[in-house]
Amino acid sequence: MTSFTITVKDITPPVLSVPSDKTVACGASTAPSATGTATATDNCGTVNISYADVAGTNSIKRTWTAT
């Protein structure tokens, strides 16, 4: 009897959908629960979604990542 190994490699990145730009009042929550959250799908497993904020003058640039 002989055997061989089949290795499954996920080479397709997740598909990430992010909320549209928002305008909030001064002092209002900028948390994702208030401004919208990203969603993602993957054809080969579970997707982890994270974000990072960079504050500017009167704005926040939120970058979403799916892995």
WOHUTA-V676954 format. One record per pair of residues at least 4 apart in sequence whose ideal C-beta (glycine too) atoms are under 8 Angstrom apart, sorted by the first residue. I is the first residue (numbers start at 1). J is the second residue. Records with the same first field share a line. If there is no record, write none. Layout:
I=J / J
//
This chain:
8=44
10=42 / 43 / 44 / 45
12=42 / 43 / 44
13=42 / 66
14=40 / 41 / 42 / 47 / 66 / 67
15=40 / 41 / 42 / 66
16=38 / 39 / 40 / 49 / 64 / 65 / 66
17=38 / 39 / 40
18=36 / 38 / 64
19=35 / 36 / 37 / 38
20=36
22=35 / 36
24=28 / 29 / 30 / 34 / 35
28=34
29=33 / 34 / 35
30=34 / 35 / 53 / 60
31=35
32=36 / 37 / 38 / 51 / 62
33=37
35=62
37=49
38=49 / 51 / 64 / 66
39=49
40=47 / 49 / 66
41=47
42=46 / 47 / 66
47=66 / 67
48=66 / 67
49=64 / 65 / 66
50=64 / 65 / 67
51=62 / 63 / 64 / 65
52=62 / 63 / 65
53=60 / 61 / 62 / 63
54=60 / 61 / 63
55=59 / 60
56=60 / 61
//
